[in-house]
Amino acid sequence: MSQTTTTTGRTGLDLRGGTQRVFAHVLVSSLVVSVVNYTLWFAVTFWVYLETRSVLATGLIAGIFLIATASTGVWFGSLVDHHRKQQVMQWSAAASFTIYAVCLGLYLTTPAATFRDPASPVLWVFVVLLMLGVIAGGLRGIALPTMVTLLIPESLRDRANGLVGTTSGVSFLVTSVISGLLVAYDGMRSVLLLALVVLAASVLHLSRLEVPETAPARTRKGDEGHGVDLRGTVRLVRGVPGLVPLIAFSCFNNFLGGTFMALMDAYGLSLVSVQAWGLLWGVLSTGVIVGGLLVARIGLGSNPVRTMLLVNVVTWTLTVAFPLRSSILLLSVAMMVFMLLMPFAEAAEQTVLQRVVPFERQGRVFGFAQSVEQAASPLTAFLVAPATQLWVIPSMTDGAGARAIGSWFGTGADRGIALVFVVAGVIGLLATLLALASRSYRRLSAAYREGTPVEEAAPGGTAAAAAGAPREDAREDAEVACATA
């Protein structure tokens, strides 16, 4: 496989040939499909609000997405593990295409007045169907990091994961721009038509790729690892020293991160106009793109676990600092740094899992981690928003909080929201420092350095040999196959 050498003397990604070129094609395909799926999610949220003027309706759409994403992770992961990854990506695009085609037919044949009633059954059939199409696209998202394991040498996977982070930033930026424009142009029709064209092109494009992958071993009912096998996945996760605390830490981070989901828009809009706020986030989203490119350029260092925790030290410190004064400049700088560092944390977790989890189980472990971690943010959002509105804001307006710290912290609704951010930041920072000093951190770091995927313990305590990530000799065979294809 050809590789380039960076200015630091380390080998870097070379996407011009071999399996890395195949990965580049998969990555671009995933980017384009991700853009249309998330454009549909954003667009249907905008469109439903414009049609019904119901905040409750838009909140339900967000709830449908978050609950469905959290509940399908392990099942999607089992599909990834039991089938060729390329095939799974094809199924994902085909399922979304079919559902969106049905939605387009429903949209074109339903009177416009029906969609203006937030209690209309037809409206919610349309919304739920469309969100199912978006969720089906999540199958590709779980398959993508396993493609990194399959196609990229172990020493370069952190950089490939950085490129995955870059595509997330590009997707967010493009989605933010085109979803509103398309809805303003002619409602949901043009959004659905665009999605159908892109998904059809994606299926055709992937069908022409030669992905060097052998078919996973067939299992029968009763065999170890058959089906979803949540128990086996949990046993495997528990068998990796420090992996359970890593997932628990990420879950806790997302739990605290729900504060941003619940309150960031309200805090930002207390400082600037809605137009300026939307433009600001368009600029901030470029931070994810730049951060991902930095990971692809310089990597994550010798210990991605340490990198992830140090990133959290910085981000939680900023979360404590930026609310101390009501300043859009402080908020913007903090969020830009946050966006720049986010790809480092996400790539670090993916790189660790790709190294310590057997390849045959990676889909389910990635899905399990997604389900556990993503379930936390909406839970916090549902708790923090009412608590802030009912107790914190009144306290910081003319209550005990205003009397205690109002002289230097400030008073009013925006300072109540700021106080919640400060408290979340302090808790997150303390949790991260404790994690850095923990035995679990040292054990997971050691497991990563050893670089041998853990053997899966069978229920009776015997070790069932689990194949690890693709061997280097197998990868070389794959590269030869690519070269001759």
C-alpha positions in Angstrom: 0.0 0.0 0.0 1.4 3.4 -0.9 1.8 5.9 2.0 3.0 9.4 2.2 5.4 10.7 4.8 4.4 13.8 6.8 6.8 16.6 7.8 7.1 14.9 11.2 8.5 11.8 9.5 5.5 9.7 10.2 3.6 7.9 7.4 0.3 9.5 6.5 -2.8 8.5 4.6 -2.5 8.1 0.8 -6.0 7.8 -0.7 -4.7 7.4 -4.3 -4.5 3.7 -4.4 -5.1 0.3 -2.8 -7.6 -0.2 0.0 -7.2 3.4 1.1 -8.6 4.5 -2.3 -11.6 2.2 -1.7 -12.1 3.8 1.7 -12.0 7.3 0.1 -14.9 6.3 -2.2 -16.9 4.8 0.7 -16.3 8.0 2.7 -17.4 10.3 0.0 -20.5 8.2 -0.6 -21.3 8.2 3.1 -20.9 12.0 3.2 -23.3 12.6 0.4 -25.9 10.2 1.8 -25.5 11.7 5.3 -26.2 15.2 3.9 -29.5 14.1 2.3 -30.6 12.1 5.3 -30.0 14.9 7.8 -31.3 17.5 5.3 -34.6 15.6 5.4 -34.6 15.6 9.2 -33.9 19.3 9.5 -36.3 20.1 6.6 -39.3 18.1 8.1 -38.7 19.9 11.4 -38.8 23.3 9.7 -41.7 22.4 7.5 -43.9 20.9 10.3 -43.4 24.1 12.4 -44.2 26.4 9.4 -47.3 24.3 8.6 -48.6 23.8 12.2 -46.9 26.5 14.3 -46.6 23.9 17.0 -43.5 23.7 19.1 -44.7 20.5 20.6 -44.8 18.9 17.1 -41.1 19.8 16.5 -40.2 18.5 19.9 -41.8 15.2 19.1 -39.8 14.9 15.9 -36.6 15.3 17.8 -37.8 12.8 20.4 -38.6 10.3 17.7 -35.1 10.6 16.2 -33.3 10.3 19.5 -35.3 7.4 20.9 -35.1 5.5 17.6 -31.3 6.1 17.3 -30.7 4.9 20.8 -32.9 1.8 20.5 -31.7 0.5 17.1 -27.9 0.7 17.7 -27.3 -2.9 18.8 -29.6 -4.4 16.2 -28.0 -2.4 13.4 -24.6 -3.5 14.7 -25.6 -7.1 14.5 -26.6 -6.6 10.8 -23.1 -5.0 10.2 -21.4 -8.0 11.9 -23.3 -10.8 10.2 -23.1 -9.4 6.6 -20.6 -7.8 4.3 -20.2 -4.1 5.1 -20.6 -3.0 1.6 -23.9 -5.0 1.4 -25.1 -3.4 4.6 -24.5 0.1 3.2 -26.4 -0.9 0.1 -29.3 -2.1 2.2 -29.3 1.1 4.2 -29.5 3.3 1.1 -32.2 1.1 -0.6 -34.4 1.1 2.6 -34.2 4.9 2.8 -34.9 5.2 -0.9 -38.0 3.0 -0.6 -39.4 4.9 2.4 -38.7 8.3 0.9 -40.5 7.2 -2.3 -43.6 6.3 -0.3 -43.4 9.6 1.5 -43.2 11.5 -1.7 -46.3 9.8 -3.0 -48.1 10.6 0.3 -47.0 14.2 0.1 -48.1 14.7 -3.5 -51.6 13.1 -3.0 -52.5 14.7 0.4 -54.3 18.1 0.4 -52.1 20.8 1.9 -54.7 21.7 4.5 -54.3 18.3 6.1 -50.7 18.9 7.0 -51.6 22.2 8.8 -53.4 20.3 11.6 -50.9 19.1 14.2 -53.3 16.4 15.3 -53.7 15.0 11.8 -53.0 11.3 11.6 -51.9 11.7 8.0 -49.3 14.3 9.1 -47.8 11.9 11.7 -47.8 8.9 9.4 -45.8 11.1 7.0 -43.4 12.3 9.7 -42.9 8.9 11.3 -42.3 7.2 7.9 -39.8 9.9 6.9 -37.9 9.6 10.2 -37.7 5.8 9.6 -35.9 6.6 6.4 -33.5 8.8 8.2 -33.0 6.2 10.9 -32.3 3.5 8.3 -29.4 5.7 7.2 -27.9 5.2 10.6 -27.0 1.7 9.6 -24.4 3.1 7.3 -23.0 5.2 10.2 -22.3 2.1 12.3 -20.8 0.3 9.3 -18.4 3.1 8.4 -16.0 2.7 11.4 -15.8 -1.0 10.7 -14.8 -0.1 7.2 -11.9 1.9 8.7 -10.8 -1.3 10.4 -11.1 -3.3 7.2 -9.5 -1.0 4.8 -6.9 1.1 6.7 -3.7 -0.1 8.4 -3.8 0.0 12.2 -1.2 2.7 12.4 -3.3 5.1 10.3 -6.7 4.4 11.6 -6.7 7.5 13.9 -6.1 9.7 10.9 -8.9 7.9 8.9 -11.2 8.5 11.8 -10.3 12.2 11.6 -11.5 12.2 8.0 -14.8 10.7 9.2 -15.1 13.6 11.7 -14.4 16.0 8.8 -17.3 14.6 6.8 -19.6 15.1 9.9 -18.6 18.8 9.9 -19.2 19.1 6.2 -22.5 17.4 6.5 -23.7 19.7 9.3 -22.6 22.8 7.4 -24.3 21.8 4.1 -27.4 20.5 5.8 -27.8 23.8 7.8 -27.7 25.8 4.5 -29.7 23.7 2.0 -32.5 22.4 4.3 -34.1 25.8 4.9 -33.6 26.9 1.3 -35.3 23.8 -0.1 -38.3 24.0 2.3 -38.7 27.7 1.5 -38.7 26.8 -2.3 -41.5 24.3 -2.4 -42.0 22.5 0.9 -40.9 18.9 1.2 -41.2 18.0 -2.5 -37.8 19.1 -3.7 -36.1 17.7 -0.5 -37.6 14.3 -1.2 -36.7 14.4 -4.9 -33.1 15.3 -4.1 -32.9 12.5 -1.6 -34.2 9.9 -4.1 -31.7 11.0 -6.8 -28.7 10.9 -4.4 -29.6 7.6 -2.9 -30.1 6.0 -6.3 -26.7 7.3 -7.3 -25.2 6.0 -4.0 -26.5 2.4 -4.6 -25.1 2.5 -8.2 -21.7 3.9 -7.0 -21.2 1.3 -4.2 -22.2 -1.5 -6.5 -19.2 -0.6 -8.7 -16.7 -0.7 -5.8 -14.5 -3.7 -5.1 -14.4 -4.0 -1.3 -12.0 -6.8 -0.3 -14.0 -8.5 2.3 -14.8 -12.2 3.0 -18.3 -13.1 3.9 -18.8 -13.4 7.7 -19.1 -16.9 9.1 -22.7 -18.2 9.1 -24.2 -18.9 12.6 -27.3 -20.8 13.6 -29.7 -20.3 16.4 -28.0 -21.3 19.6 -24.5 -20.6 18.3 -22.3 -18.1 20.2 -22.7 -14.7 18.6 -25.8 -15.5 16.6 -28.3 -12.7 16.0 -28.2 -9.5 18.0 -26.6 -11.3 21.0 -26.8 -8.4 23.4 -25.5 -10.6 26.3 -22.5 -11.6 24.3 -21.7 -8.0 23.4 -22.0 -6.9 27.0 -19.7 -9.8 28.0 -17.1 -8.8 25.4 -17.3 -5.1 26.5 -16.8 -6.2 30.1 -13.9 -8.4 29.1 -11.8 -5.4 27.8 -10.0 -3.8 30.7 -11.3 -0.3 31.2 -13.8 -0.4 28.2 -16.9 -0.3 30.4 -15.7 2.9 32.2 -14.8 4.4 28.8 -18.4 3.9 27.5 -19.8 5.0 30.9 -17.6 8.1 30.8 -18.8 9.0 27.3 -22.4 8.4 28.5 -21.9 10.7 31.4 -20.3 13.3 29.1 -23.4 13.1 26.9 -25.6 13.3 30.0 -24.0 16.6 30.9 -23.9 17.6 27.2 -27.7 17.5 27.2 -27.4 20.9 29.0 -26.2 22.3 25.7 -29.0 20.6 23.8 -31.6 22.1 26.2 -30.2 25.6 26.8 -27.6 26.7 24.2 -30.1 28.2 21.7 -31.9 30.1 24.5 -28.6 31.5 25.9 -27.3 32.5 22.4 -30.5 34.2 21.4 -30.4 36.2 24.6 -27.1 37.7 23.3 -27.8 38.1 19.5 -30.5 38.1 17.0 -31.8 34.8 15.5 -30.2 35.8 12.1 -26.8 36.3 13.7 -27.1 33.1 15.8 -27.8 31.0 12.7 -24.9 32.6 10.8 -22.6 32.1 13.8 -23.3 28.4 13.9 -22.7 28.1 10.2 -19.2 29.6 10.8 -18.7 27.4 13.9 -19.4 24.2 12.1 -16.3 24.8 10.0 -14.4 24.0 13.2 -15.4 20.4 13.0 -14.1 20.3 9.4 -10.7 21.8 10.4 -10.5 19.6 13.5 -11.1 16.4 11.5 -8.4 17.5 9.0 -6.0 18.1 11.9 -6.6 14.6 13.2 -6.0 13.2 9.7 -2.8 15.2 9.4 -1.2 14.7 12.9 -3.0 11.8 14.4 -3.9 11.3 18.0 -0.6 10.4 19.6 0.5 7.2 21.1 -2.4 7.0 23.6 -5.8 8.0 22.2 -7.4 7.4 25.6 -5.3 10.1 27.1 -6.0 12.4 24.2 -9.8 12.0 24.6 -9.6 12.8 28.3 -7.3 15.8 27.8 -9.8 17.1 25.2 -12.5 16.8 27.8 -10.4 18.8 30.3 -10.2 21.6 27.9 -13.8 21.6 26.8 -15.2 21.4 30.4 -12.8 24.2 31.4 -14.2 26.4 28.6 -17.8 25.4 29.7 -17.0 26.9 33.2 -15.3 30.0 31.7 -17.5 31.3 28.9 -20.7 31.8 30.9 -18.9 34.0 33.6 -19.8 37.0 31.5 -22.6 37.6 29.1 -20.5 37.9 26.0 -21.1 36.6 22.5 -17.3 36.8 21.9 -16.5 34.6 24.8 -19.2 32.1 23.7 -18.0 32.1 20.1 -14.4 31.5 21.0 -15.3 28.7 23.4 -17.6 27.0 20.9 -15.0 27.3 18.1 -12.4 25.5 20.3 -15.1 23.0 21.3 -15.8 22.3 17.6 -12.1 22.0 16.7 -11.5 19.5 19.5 -14.7 17.4 19.0 -13.2 15.3 16.2 -10.2 14.4 18.4 -12.5 13.0 21.1 -14.7 11.1 18.7 -11.8 9.7 16.6 -10.0 8.6 19.9 -13.0 6.5 21.0 -13.4 4.9 17.6 -9.6 4.2 17.3 -9.6 2.5 20.7 -12.6 0.3 19.9 -11.1 -0.6 16.5 -8.0 -1.9 18.2 -9.3 -3.7 21.3 -12.6 -5.2 19.9 -12.6 -8.2 17.6 -13.5 -7.3 14.0 -16.4 -9.7 14.0 -18.0 -7.9 17.0 -17.2 -4.3 16.1 -20.6 -3.5 14.6 -22.4 -4.6 17.8 -20.0 -2.8 20.1 -20.2 0.4 18.1 -24.0 0.1 18.1 -24.0 -0.7 21.8 -21.9 2.3 22.6 -24.1 4.5 20.4 -27.3 3.3 22.1 -25.9 3.8 25.6 -24.2 7.2 24.9 -27.0 8.8 22.8 -29.7 7.9 25.3 -28.1 10.2 27.9 -28.4 13.6 26.1 -32.2 13.7 25.6 -32.7 12.5 29.2 -30.7 15.5 30.5 -32.5 17.9 28.1 -35.9 16.8 29.4 -34.7 17.3 33.0 -32.5 20.5 32.7 -34.9 22.6 30.7 -37.9 22.5 33.2 -35.5 22.8 36.2 -33.9 25.9 34.7 -37.2 27.5 33.8 -39.0 26.7 37.0 -36.2 27.1 39.6 -32.9 28.4 38.4 -34.1 31.4 36.4 -36.5 32.6 39.1 -33.7 32.2 41.7 -31.2 34.2 39.6 -33.8 36.9 38.7 -35.0 38.0 42.2 -34.5 35.0 44.4 -31.8 33.5 46.6 -29.3 33.0 43.7 -29.5 36.7 42.8 -28.9 37.8 46.3 -26.0 35.4 46.8 -23.9 35.9 43.6 -25.9 38.4 41.6 -23.6 41.3 42.5 -20.7 39.8 40.5 -22.3 37.1 38.4 -25.3 39.1 37.2 -29.0 38.6 37.4 -31.8 37.7 35.0 -32.9 34.8 32.8 -29.6 34.7 30.8 -27.5 34.5 34.0 -29.7 31.7 35.3 -28.9 29.7 32.1 -25.2 30.7 32.5 -25.2 29.3 36.0 -26.4 25.9 34.8 -23.6 25.8 32.2 -21.0 26.6 35.0 -22.3 23.9 37.2 -22.3 21.3 34.4 -18.7 22.4 33.5 -17.5 22.0 37.0 -19.0 18.5 37.3 -17.6 17.5 33.9 -14.1 18.8 34.7 -14.0 17.0 38.1 -15.3 13.7 36.5 -12.6 14.0 33.8 -9.8 14.6 36.3 -10.9 11.6 38.3 -10.9 9.5 35.2 -7.3 10.5 34.4 -6.3 9.4 37.8 -8.2 6.1 37.7 -7.0 2.6 37.4 -9.5 2.0 34.6 -7.7 4.6 32.5 -4.4 2.9 33.0 -5.8 -0.5 32.2 -7.5 0.6 29.0 -4.3 2.5 28.0 -2.3 -0.7 28.5 -4.9 -2.8 26.6 -4.6 -0.3 23.7 -0.7 -0.5 23.7 -0.8 -4.3 23.7 -3.1 -4.0 20.6 -4.6 -7.5 20.8 -8.4 -7.8 20.6 -9.8 -9.4 23.7 -11.0 -13.0 23.4 -14.7 -13.3 24.0 -15.6 -15.2 27.1 -18.3 -17.8 26.7 -21.2 -17.9 29.2 -19.7 -21.0 30.9 -16.4 -19.2 31.4 -14.4 -20.9 28.6 -12.8 -18.7 26.0 -14.3 -18.8 22.6 -11.6 -17.7 20.3 -12.7 -14.5 18.6 -10.8 -13.3 15.5 -9.3 -9.9 15.9 -9.1 -7.0 13.5 -8.1 -8.1 10.0 -4.5 -9.4 10.1 -1.9 -7.5 8.2 -1.2 -10.5 5.9 -4.9 -10.6 5.1 -4.9 -6.9 4.4 -2.0 -7.4 2.0 -4.0 -10.0 0.2 -6.9 -7.6 0.1 -4.6 -4.9 -1.4 -3.5 -7.4 -4.1 -7.1 -8.0 -4.9 -7.7 -4.3 -5.2 -4.7 -3.9 -7.5 -5.8 -6.7 -9.8 -9.6 -5.8 -9.8 
